[in-house]
Structures are given as structure tokens and as C-alpha cells.
Amino acid sequence: MSFRTELVSVRNPIFYKTITIILFSLLTMTNMKAQTLFDPQSKTNSDYWYVIDDVVMGGRSSGQIEFTEEGHVKFHGKVSLENNGGFSSVRYELPSTKVHPERKIRVRLKGDGSRYQFRVRHKRNSYYSYTTSFETTGEWQTVEFPLSDLYPTFRGRRLDLPNFNHDTMEEITFLIGNKVPQNFELIISNIELVD
């Protein structure tokens, strides 16, 4: 084949169509790497956030949520140790979301300098959660939680089960329970599932 013939073949419409499809596929795959789970622009998400305090077990802690003008979730209140209490949590219900244990959850948030727990449930009606802890700085920060690092807990006790190894996720929780009475405030801006 001559050099001239090769140039003519490269101009073939089928060649360009094939290259276009490949490039589009690569761009799509790149854009799919981050999957938004909560976005402050999505007003419908507000229906799926709710608070659970130690009041369900007789405690006296009180948490509440509100949505800022920017659409961020503001979780705040007071943790009390009265009546054997000591925690407050905010939960976000997801439609059943396909995940892989090797993926991570990335959260943009602003805490008050306190330690919080991050939890997920693979099924909403599961009696246990997969948990880890993180520190806040008092400033905006981005934290990442590899799903495979989350370990199973029930009522504060670690269970003798494997770390997160499921292909679905249906609930995300932020919990404060540091065994001290305290006021707290955590602002959640964005939640993504990333590689």
C-alpha cells in the first residue's frame, strides 16, 4: 500500500465514525467515575433526610436539620448523656444504588472540630451499619471513605462480620456520640460515589 493510499483510507467516513464513537465512549466513562448521591441543587433530596436521636432509647439528645440558602444540609443540636443517652444522627435515604466495595464515598462538609461517625447500610432494613469515624477541622473539607474500609457495627459494638462487601447501598448516616455532652453543627454540601 502506498503512502497516498493510506491517507485516502484514513479519510474514510467509517474510520471517522469509529473514532468518534470511541472518543465519546471514553469521555462518558470518565464522566461516570463520579456519581452524585446528594447535590445541593437537587431540592427533591430534602424529603429523604431525617434525624434519629437517643430519644428512641429514652435519652435526651436533640438534633435537627435545616437547609441553608445554598441547599446544604445543616445538622445541629445538643448531645446529652442523661438517661443513658449520648448520640444524635442524621440519615439520608437513597434509592437502591449500585456500588462496588472498591469505590469510595466523597463528602464535602464543614464540621465544628468534633469527631463524627460515617455509616452506610446496604439495605435500609438491615439491623447493622458499616461504620468509620472522622475528625472535622472547623473549616470546609473533603473527606473520602473507601467502602471496603467500613466495618459492621450494631449499637456501638463491632460485629464479627466482614467489612462492607455488598453491591448495593440504601442509606447514609452521620452520627455524633463522643460520650460527652456537647453542642454540635455539621454542614453537608455534597456526597459523591467515586473510584
Steps between C-alpha positions, in 0.01 A plus 500: 500500500639839404517798736238676288263204525534497881407868518189441292393209723534714813248744349245224476169602676483164677842566653387838634173359631689227685746750651208725606325211675820399681569857616139547615516172694824602671356839598183335632701251706706785646188694594345193662784469751325741737135425577315768695303366797410838648522835325384827661334595171263202525210625709325161494774350718370686806215248542746221569693652793386437857636504856517211747613581856556293812142600591397171335671329797394750767784750462480880490717600202342720237609544140334678214561569135441804289593592147713807444434750222771323300318166540749350746375274780563652842488236776523656847386463857613375839621162622395414855614209717184509713298179527787299351485698177788639301443522124324682221499404133376618163413243235468531126288240321614410149325308229676165481835601349738264324846513657824305504696449826809647334332836444505794741250750630627857483332764719546876503415624850571751773505382862558664835829330587324195650534134413212344306410156371420427138276201436333322209244223473488269203129445569279749679349233728835349599544498879868600475702769323849522352694764689810715525591820687644829382618826649374841392718810491252785536563589134368365171665168420461205264510156658504163324379169638604181315200269525723198563642672813157530666449242774166363631361633829179471699422734792862604524642147497714362219358181352691190397414544133703606194544864407264644240483258208159565341387620159226737621467788745173651626584730794771741616526624860705763683505443876650681796549309825827580675389402853498866605215753512553750221344736248573411140464624144584318177429645155488256209543645153548213259520119499648304210587143417846497341768256382 
